[in-house]
Amino acid sequence: MFTYDRLYALDGADCWTVARHNPMTIHVDDSGVTVVVPSGKERLISREDVEDVMQHLAKHHTINGTEMRDRLGIRSANTRIKLFAILAVLPDIAVTLNPRTLHFAE
């Protein structure tokens, strides 16, 4: 099943932004996923936003940044970039760059 629980195994994992390959470390807890960049700056991506994207992927099998903004209401481009990086680490997620899209293969 494609649920938030799968992300707990990624706690402490390194990942990279999809387009620019900027490094970050992710920490997963019940409130969401905290992304830490090399400068030490942290950003919390709410569990609700992560679950919304995961549910959309499970239902439609793809999502891009425009859909995250328009359908799910995730307005921050920075948040969308980090969501791409977090979910791209999962083994059943593929990424295309133009347009930047996540693809879910069950």
N, C-alpha and C positions, 0 to 999 in steps of 0.2 A: 504494500500500500504506500502511496506517495503522500506522506504526512510529515509534519514538523518534527516528529520524533526522530526521523532519520538524520536530522541535523545535529543531534547531540553527539553523534560519533565524530563529528567534524570539529568539536571544541578544541581550540588550540592549533587548528590547521592553518597553513599558509595558503593563500590564494592570490590571484593577480587580476587586475582589471582586464576586461576582454580586449579592448582596443589598444591601450597603451602599455599593458603589462606592468602596471604599478603594483608593487607588493603590498600585502596587508595580511594581518593575522585575524582570525575570527574566534570569538568566544560566544558560546551558545548557552542560554539559560531560559527559564520560563517566560521572561519578559521580552526576549528577542535575541537578536544577534548583534553583538558589539564588534565593530570593525576597528582595528588598531593599525594605523599607518606607521612607517618607520620613525617619523618625528615624534611619535607617542600620542598624537591626537586620536581621540576615540569618537566614534559615532554609533549610536544605537539605532538599529533598524528594528522597528517594532515587530513583535511576533505576528500581530494582525496583518501588517503589510506582507511579511514573508508568507504567511498562510494564504492570503488572498492570491498571491502570484502562483503558489503551488497548486491551489484549487483550480485556478484558471488553466494552468498547464495540464493538470489531470483531465480536465473536461475537454479542452480544445487542442491539446498537444503542442501548441506553440504560443509564444507571446513575445511581443517586441516592446520597445520603450514607449511608443505612441499608445499602445493598448494599456500599458501600465498607467500612463498618465490619464488617458481619456476614459477608460472603462473602470479602472480600479482607484482612480483619484490620487495616485502617487505623483504629486506635483514636482517634487525635488529631483532634478536631473542627477544630482550627486547620490541620492538614495537609489535611484534606478540603476546607476552604474554599479553601485555596490551590491545590489540584488543580483545583477547579472553575474558578478564575480563569485558570490556566495553559492548560487545555485549551479553554476558551471562546474563546480567541484564534484557534484554528484555524478556517479557513473552512468546513470541513464538519461543524462542531459547532454545534448549536443548544442553547439553554438555556431551560428553563421554571423558574419560581420557586416554584410551589406544587403539589406538592412540588418542591424544588430538584432538577432532573434534567438530565443531559447527554444529548443525542440525537446519534447519529452517522448521517449520510446519506452513503452511499458514492458 
